[in-house]
Amino acid sequence: MVMEVEKEKEEVMVTPGEVLGYSSTLIPGKGAYLHNKTIYASLTGRRVIIPPSSDSPDQKRSIVEVTGHKAHGAVPEPGSIVIARVTKVMAKMASADIMCVGTKSVKEKFSGVIRQQDVRATEIDKVDMHLSFRHGDIVKALVLSLGDARAYYLSTAKNELGVVSAESIGGATMVPISYTEMQCPLTGQIEQRKVAKV
């Protein structure tokens, strides 16, 4: 009697950063990503194992996916470009809420952290977080990885990454005048920022 391989019956709920399995036996599908041969969940939902289809070139490995328990918008993944709003600036890092992944808005709350060493590519030891970002700044950043405490590590260490929109102390939308400065069109006051090259 041939025993049929049963599909996973029990529903396993997972959250971002949880280990789903390993690349030796599984292929990451939707809501999952691969890092150092380990597959992690990139969103909250149910873990689903899909056996390989008959026309799949890889018959040994199943696909592991995370299906959301509600309609999901875009999900940040390592390597994706995100737009985030800075919520807090500290001496060694800045916190931000991710609003968009690429051109798609997110439906869940995703937090990001820009560490001092990830602000720019050169003179990392001279980075002053308070001169790079301010609360409320809109930042274009690269997702490096899923960090700790369910926050993504973000980087602005490329010319095209950094602050894309900022409000001056006077309440006006500032205009970038260099890689490190933005100017208030009302008062003419210049403020320091890590500016994204447009």
N, C-alpha and C positions, 0 to 999 in steps of 0.2 A: 504494500500500500504506500503510495507516494504522499508524503506529508506536505501540505501546502504551507509556504512561509506566510504566516499571518501578518497582516499590516498592523502597525501599532494601534491598539484599541484605546488605551488610556490617553487622555488628553494631558499633555505636559505644557504648563504655562511657563514661558521664559521672559526674561527682561533683557534689555541691551547689555552686552558684555558677558552674558552667560555662555559657557561652553556648550556647543551643540554636538560636537563630535570631532573627528580627525580626518584629514584629507586622504588617509590610507583607505578608508572605507566609505567616505561620503564626499559629495560635491556640494558646495554652497549654492543655494538657490535664492529666491526672493527673501529679503529680510535677514540674510546671513552673509558673513564675509570671512575670508580666509586670512590668517596672520600666523606665520611660523608653523605651518602645517596643522594649526588648530582652527576650527570653524566656530565663530561666535555669532550670537544673535545681535542684530542691529536695531531691533524694535521689540516692543512688548506684544506678545501674542501666543499662539499655540505652535508648538513644534510639530512639524509634519514631515514624515519620511516617505518619499515617493520612489518606488522601485524603478530601475532603469527600463525605458520603453524598448520594445523589440528591435527598433531601428537605431538604438543608441550605440555608438561605437564603444562605449565603456559599459560593459555588462556586469562588471564586478562591483561598481559603486552606485549606491542610491543617492538621490538628491535630498538634501535637508532644507526645509523652508520654514519661515515663521509667518503664519497668517495672522493678521491683526484681528482683534476681537471687535474692532470698529473700522470704518473706512479710513484708510491711512493716506496721508498726503506723502510728500517726498520724505525720505529718510537719509540723514547724513551718513556717509560711509567714508572710510579712509581713501584719500585721493580726490574727493569731491570738493568743489568750490562752493562756499556758503556765504550768505549775507547774514550778519548778526548785529544785534544792538548791544552796545556795551552797557552793563548794569552796575558794575563796580570796578574801581581801579585801586589796586594795592601796590605795595612796593615792588613785589616780585612777579605779579601777574594781574591780568584783567579778566573779569568774568563777563560773559555775554550770552544772550538768548538768541539761538539760531532761528531766523525767520524764513529763509529760503535756502533750498539746495538747488544750485544752478538757477533755473528760471521758475522752479516750482515752489510754492509756499508749503510750509509744514503745517500739519494739523495738530500734532502733539507738541508738547514743550520739550525742546532739546537744549541743554546747556552746553556752553563751550568755555574753554579756558585758554587764554593766550599767555604763555609763560614768557618771562623776560628773555630767555635764550631763543625764543621763536618769533620775536618782533621783527628783527632784520637780520640780514646775512653777514654784515660786517660790524666790527666794533661792538660785539654783543655785550661785553662787560661795561660799556658806557651807556647802555640803554636806560633811560629814565621812563618808567611806565606812565608817570603823571604828565610827561611831555610828549608821550606817544598817543595816548587815548584819554578821553574824558567820558563821564557818564552820559549816555544818550547818543554817542557817536554811532554811525552806521558803518560797519567794517566789512570788507570783502576779505575772506580768509580761506586757507586750504585746510581740510581736515587731515590731521596727521594720524590720529588713532583714537580709539576709545580710551580715555584716561581713567582716572580713579573717580569714585563717587558718582558714577553715571554722567560725567561731563566729558565731552569730546575735547581732545587737545587740538588747538587751532594754531596755524602759523600765518604770519604776514611777512615772512622773510623773502618776498620777491617784489620787484618793482611795481608790478601790477596789483599787488595786494596791499591792504591797509585801509585807512579811513576814506570812505567815498562820499560821506555826507556828515556834516557837523554843524551844530548850532553855536553861534558865538555867545558870549556873556550877554550881549545886547539883544539876543533872541533872533538874529537873522541867520539865514543859511550861508555859511562861509564859502569862499572861493579859494581853491588851492593855488598857491603861488610858487611852491617848490615841493621837493620830496618831504620836507620837514616843517613846512609852514602853510597855514591857511589864514585868509584875511576876511574880516567882517566888512561887507560892502557899505554898511551904514556908518560905522565909526572909523573904519580904516585900521582898526586894531589888529595886530598880527598875533596869532596863537600857534604854539608848537603842536605838531601832530606827526604820526607816521602815515604819510599820505600815499594813497594808491595812485599809480600813474594811469591816467585815463587814456 
